[in-house]
Amino acid sequence: MGIGHPTSTVHFNAFELAMDAKTVVGSIHGSGKPRRDFARILELWRLGRIDLEGLISARIPFDDLETVVTAEESPPGFRHVIHFD
């Protein structure tokens, strides 16, 4: 759901929480552990099991980085790869 504003509150039904055995769990960046997860993700990509290329919105030369960062036309959530050639 993303990270809310520090003053935001969340409301839920306490009865459903107990009766449906629901839990509330915090998560930063999906609770990923880079030392553990990156190698596994790359291995799945090498095996053709996941499509990392499809997640890339654009490939940006390093020299164009400032233009991309300040561009208002890029919607939020775009995933850019910066290359250093």
N, CA, C and O atoms as a DFTB+ gen file, in Angstrom:
340 C
 N C O
     1  1       0.805      -1.181       0.000
     2  2       0.000       0.000       0.000
     3  2       0.846       1.241       0.000
     4  3       0.328       2.332      -0.239
     5  1       2.115       1.121       0.256
     6  2       2.994       2.277       0.290
     7  2       3.130       2.831       1.691
     8  3       2.479       2.373       2.630
     9  1       3.969       3.802       1.806
    10  2       4.201       4.432       3.104
    11  2       3.310       5.654       3.212
    12  3       3.338       6.533       2.351
    13  1       2.533       5.705       4.255
    14  2       1.646       6.834       4.468
    15  2       2.371       8.010       5.094
    16  3       3.524       7.898       5.511
    17  1       1.697       9.112       5.152
    18  2       2.231      10.311       5.802
    19  2       2.360      10.031       7.300
    20  3       1.542       9.299       7.857
    21  1       3.372      10.600       7.960
    22  2       3.566      10.330       9.392
    23  2       2.352      10.625      10.269
    24  3       2.216      10.040      11.344
    25  1       1.477      11.511       9.835
    26  2       0.297      11.828      10.651
    27  2      -0.951      11.064      10.200
    28  3      -2.019      11.219      10.790
    29  1      -0.817      10.235       9.151
    30  2      -1.964       9.472       8.654
    31  2      -2.343       8.370       9.635
    32  3      -1.493       7.830      10.342
    33  1      -3.621       8.049       9.666
    34  2      -4.102       6.953      10.499
    35  2      -4.810       5.929       9.621
    36  3      -5.275       6.244       8.525
    37  1      -4.883       4.709      10.118
    38  2      -5.562       3.631       9.419
    39  2      -6.650       3.111      10.344
    40  3      -6.415       2.920      11.537
    41  1      -7.825       2.882       9.805
    42  2      -8.943       2.369      10.592
    43  2      -9.309       0.979      10.070
    44  3      -9.370       0.764       8.859
    45  1      -9.547       0.057      10.965
    46  2      -9.980      -1.278      10.572
    47  2     -10.905      -1.826      11.643
    48  3     -10.970      -1.308      12.758
    49  1     -11.609      -2.870      11.289
    50  2     -12.567      -3.494      12.172
    51  2     -11.830      -4.468      13.095
    52  3     -11.303      -5.478      12.627
    53  1     -11.787      -4.181      14.384
    54  2     -11.058      -5.009      15.348
    55  2     -11.656      -6.413      15.454
    56  3     -10.926      -7.377      15.683
    57  1     -12.968      -6.538      15.292
    58  2     -13.614      -7.855      15.352
    59  2     -13.110      -8.747      14.221
    60  3     -12.759      -9.905      14.448
    61  1     -13.073      -8.196      12.982
    62  2     -12.573      -8.968      11.844
    63  2     -11.109      -9.336      12.029
    64  3     -10.685     -10.423      11.636
    65  1     -10.343      -8.445      12.620
    66  2      -8.931      -8.718      12.854
    67  2      -8.774      -9.993      13.674
    68  3      -7.944     -10.844      13.354
    69  1      -9.567     -10.125      14.724
    70  2      -9.487     -11.299      15.598
    71  2     -10.157     -12.524      14.982
    72  3      -9.576     -13.609      14.978
    73  1     -11.360     -12.363      14.467
    74  2     -12.138     -13.503      13.983
    75  2     -11.586     -14.114      12.699
    76  3     -11.719     -15.319      12.484
    77  1     -10.969     -13.301      11.841
    78  2     -10.421     -13.805      10.581
    79  2      -8.920     -14.076      10.679
    80  3      -8.271     -14.381       9.678
    81  1      -8.369     -13.961      11.901
    82  2      -6.936     -14.197      12.136
    83  2      -6.073     -13.332      11.217
    84  3      -5.039     -13.778      10.718
    85  1      -6.511     -12.093      11.000
    86  2      -5.743     -11.164      10.174
    87  2      -4.602     -10.584      10.996
    88  3      -4.667     -10.539      12.225
    89  1      -3.569     -10.146      10.313
    90  2      -2.428      -9.533      10.989
    91  2      -2.068      -8.223      10.303
    92  3      -2.373      -8.019       9.128
    93  1      -1.428      -7.354      11.039
    94  2      -0.899      -6.110      10.500
    95  2       0.614      -6.212      10.621
    96  3       1.147      -6.377      11.718
    97  1       1.300      -6.114       9.491
    98  2       2.742      -6.297       9.466
    99  2       3.373      -5.094       8.776
   100  3       2.968      -4.714       7.678
   101  1       4.349      -4.509       9.417
   102  2       5.078      -3.409       8.794
   103  2       6.044      -3.929       7.741
   104  3       6.476      -5.080       7.793
   105  1       6.377      -3.071       6.787
   106  2       7.277      -3.483       5.717
   107  2       7.945      -2.257       5.106
   108  3       7.271      -1.300       4.726
   109  1       9.236      -2.291       5.016
   110  2       9.989      -1.250       4.313
   111  2      10.585      -1.902       3.074
   112  3      11.325      -2.879       3.186
   113  1      10.275      -1.378       1.904
   114  2      10.764      -1.909       0.631
   115  2      10.470      -3.397       0.496
   116  3      11.309      -4.152       0.007
   117  1       9.292      -3.821       0.923
   118  2       8.904      -5.214       0.793
   119  2       9.629      -6.146       1.745
   120  3       9.587      -7.365       1.579
   121  1      10.289      -5.581       2.733
   122  2      11.062      -6.368       3.697
   123  2      12.134      -7.207       3.022
   124  3      12.532      -8.251       3.539
   125  1      12.597      -6.750       1.872
   126  2      13.651      -7.472       1.165
   127  2      14.985      -7.348       1.878
   128  3      15.254      -6.368       2.572
   129  1      15.802      -8.355       1.693
   130  2      17.164      -8.363       2.227
   131  2      18.109      -8.485       1.034
   132  3      18.286      -9.574       0.488
   133  1      18.720      -7.361       0.628
   134  2      19.540      -7.378      -0.583
   135  2      20.598      -8.478      -0.606
   136  3      20.786      -9.116      -1.642
   137  1      21.287      -8.717       0.491
   138  2      22.337      -9.760       0.498
   139  2      21.760     -11.134       0.174
   140  3      22.429     -11.960      -0.447
   141  1      20.542     -11.373       0.586
   142  2      19.909     -12.661       0.344
   143  2      19.169     -12.660      -0.994
   144  3      19.267     -13.612      -1.768
   145  1      18.430     -11.582      -1.258
   146  2      17.467     -11.599      -2.351
   147  2      18.031     -11.272      -3.725
   148  3      17.576     -11.848      -4.714
   149  1      19.006     -10.368      -3.827
   150  2      19.486      -9.951      -5.146
   151  2      20.061     -11.119      -5.936
   152  3      19.779     -11.259      -7.126
   153  1      20.861     -11.955      -5.291
   154  2      21.443     -13.098      -5.993
   155  2      20.348     -14.034      -6.493
   156  3      20.436     -14.549      -7.607
   157  1      19.331     -14.256      -5.688
   158  2      18.229     -15.140      -6.087
   159  2      17.431     -14.532      -7.240
   160  3      17.059     -15.244      -8.172
   161  1      17.166     -13.242      -7.189
   162  2      16.425     -12.575      -8.262
   163  2      17.208     -12.656      -9.571
   164  3      16.633     -12.934     -10.623
   165  1      18.515     -12.414      -9.510
   166  2      19.338     -12.497     -10.722
   167  2      19.379     -13.917     -11.274
   168  3      19.362     -14.114     -12.489
   169  1      19.431     -14.898     -10.391
   170  2      19.419     -16.288     -10.845
   171  2      18.097     -16.621     -11.532
   172  3      18.099     -17.279     -12.572
   173  1      16.976     -16.184     -10.978
   174  2      15.675     -16.408     -11.617
   175  2      15.604     -15.717     -12.976
   176  3      15.009     -16.249     -13.913
   177  1      16.203     -14.544     -13.084
   178  2      16.245     -13.822     -14.361
   179  2      17.086     -14.599     -15.382
   180  3      16.685     -14.757     -16.535
   181  1      18.244     -15.076     -14.949
   182  2      19.116     -15.849     -15.857
   183  2      18.423     -17.119     -16.353
   184  3      18.640     -17.547     -17.486
   185  1      17.592     -17.714     -15.503
   186  2      16.863     -18.926     -15.880
   187  2      15.619     -18.631     -16.713
   188  3      14.942     -19.552     -17.170
   189  1      15.318     -17.343     -16.911
   190  2      14.143     -16.954     -17.685
   191  2      12.839     -17.077     -16.911
   192  3      11.763     -17.100     -17.508
   193  1      12.924     -17.154     -15.598
   194  2      11.723     -17.332     -14.767
   195  2      11.045     -16.008     -14.425
   196  3       9.850     -15.987     -14.133
   197  1      11.799     -14.894     -14.458
   198  2      11.197     -13.575     -14.233
   199  2      11.717     -12.610     -15.298
   200  3      12.825     -12.768     -15.810
   201  1      10.914     -11.631     -15.615
   202  2      11.229     -10.659     -16.666
   203  2      11.641      -9.333     -16.037
   204  3      10.798      -8.465     -15.810
   205  1      12.926      -9.174     -15.757
   206  2      13.393      -7.901     -15.208
   207  2      13.397      -6.812     -16.272
   208  3      13.162      -5.645     -15.959
   209  1      13.656      -7.171     -17.507
   210  2      13.693      -6.182     -18.584
   211  2      12.339      -5.491     -18.734
   212  3      12.288      -4.300     -19.039
   213  1      11.264      -6.208     -18.527
   214  2       9.921      -5.643     -18.647
   215  2       9.593      -4.627     -17.568
   216  3       8.631      -3.870     -17.697
   217  1      10.388      -4.607     -16.504
   218  2      10.161      -3.647     -15.424
   219  2      10.809      -2.292     -15.690
   220  3      10.520      -1.313     -15.001
   221  1      11.677      -2.240     -16.683
   222  2      12.410      -1.006     -16.973
   223  2      11.566      -0.095     -17.852
   224  3      11.117      -0.491     -18.928
   225  1      11.355       1.135     -17.379
   226  2      10.571       2.104     -18.150
   227  2      11.423       2.799     -19.200
   228  3      10.943       3.091     -20.296
   229  1      12.681       3.066     -18.876
   230  2      13.565       3.761     -19.814
   231  2      15.013       3.539     -19.408
   232  3      15.320       3.294     -18.242
   233  1      15.889       3.630     -20.390
   234  2      17.336       3.574     -20.144
   235  2      17.875       4.974     -20.405
   236  3      17.702       5.529     -21.490
   237  1      18.526       5.530     -19.401
   238  2      18.946       6.928     -19.451
   239  2      20.466       7.014     -19.382
   240  3      21.076       6.436     -18.482
   241  1      21.094       7.739     -20.333
   242  2      22.530       7.979     -20.201
   243  2      22.796       8.875     -18.983
   244  3      22.000       9.761     -18.674
   245  1      23.887       8.643     -18.317
   246  2      24.214       9.420     -17.118
   247  2      24.214      10.916     -17.404
   248  3      23.803      11.712     -16.561
   249  1      24.674      11.299     -18.592
   250  2      24.724      12.725     -18.942
   251  2      23.331      13.368     -19.001
   252  3      23.217      14.589     -18.893
   253  1      22.282      12.574     -19.170
   254  2      20.905      13.093     -19.236
   255  2      20.165      12.971     -17.914
   256  3      18.968      13.249     -17.853
   257  1      20.845      12.566     -16.867
   258  2      20.194      12.288     -15.595
   259  2      19.451      13.497     -15.037
   260  3      18.310      13.360     -14.595
   261  1      20.059      14.661     -15.046
   262  2      19.408      15.851     -14.479
   263  2      18.126      16.186     -15.228
   264  3      17.134      16.576     -14.611
   265  1      18.134      16.043     -16.524
   266  2      16.941      16.319     -17.325
   267  2      15.799      15.389     -16.930
   268  3      14.654      15.825     -16.814
   269  1      16.102      14.122     -16.727
   270  2      15.070      13.138     -16.383
   271  2      14.539      13.379     -14.979
   272  3      13.333      13.279     -14.752
   273  1      15.412      13.692     -14.039
   274  2      15.000      13.899     -12.651
   275  2      14.078      15.100     -12.531
   276  3      13.147      15.083     -11.725
   277  1      14.313      16.123     -13.301
   278  2      13.505      17.346     -13.207
   279  2      12.318      17.352     -14.169
   280  3      11.512      18.282     -14.139
   281  1      12.197      16.341     -15.015
   282  2      11.107      16.317     -15.998
   283  2       9.770      16.108     -15.304
   284  3       9.615      15.201     -14.486
   285  1       8.815      16.951     -15.638
   286  2       7.486      16.848     -15.039
   287  2       6.602      15.853     -15.784
   288  3       5.589      15.405     -15.246
   289  1       6.972      15.503     -17.010
   290  2       6.105      14.620     -17.780
   291  2       6.250      13.150     -17.405
   292  3       5.423      12.336     -17.815
   293  1       7.262      12.791     -16.649
   294  2       7.416      11.396     -16.225
   295  2       6.461      11.100     -15.077
   296  3       6.540      11.739     -14.028
   297  1       5.566      10.144     -15.261
   298  2       4.659       9.797     -14.169
   299  2       5.417       9.157     -13.014
   300  3       6.471       8.557     -13.230
   301  1       4.907       9.270     -11.801
   302  2       5.568       8.629     -10.671
   303  2       5.563       7.116     -10.851
   304  3       4.633       6.559     -11.434
   305  1       6.591       6.461     -10.356
   306  2       6.666       5.020     -10.449
   307  2       7.451       4.525     -11.647
   308  3       7.641       3.318     -11.803
   309  1       7.907       5.427     -12.490
   310  2       8.729       4.997     -13.612
   311  2      10.025       4.431     -13.070
   312  3      10.594       4.966     -12.119
   313  1      10.487       3.359     -13.669
   314  2      11.725       2.715     -13.245
   315  2      12.761       2.904     -14.343
   316  3      12.718       2.238     -15.377
   317  1      13.669       3.796     -14.111
   318  2      14.698       4.104     -15.072
   319  2      15.996       3.383     -14.691
   320  3      16.324       3.219     -13.516
   321  1      16.714       2.964     -15.726
   322  2      18.052       2.405     -15.533
   323  2      19.020       3.437     -16.072
   324  3      18.877       3.901     -17.203
   325  1      19.993       3.792     -15.276
   326  2      21.002       4.783     -15.677
   327  2      22.239       4.016     -16.119
   328  3      22.757       3.173     -15.387
   329  1      22.706       4.317     -17.323
   330  2      23.924       3.638     -17.776
   331  2      25.072       4.627     -17.880
   332  3      24.884       5.792     -18.230
   333  1      26.255       4.139     -17.570
   334  2      27.476       4.936     -17.538
   335  2      28.369       4.501     -18.692
   336  3      29.234       3.640     -18.527
   337  1      28.160       5.092     -19.848
   338  2      28.994       4.746     -21.032
   339  2      30.056       5.760     -21.257
   340  3      30.842       5.634     -22.196
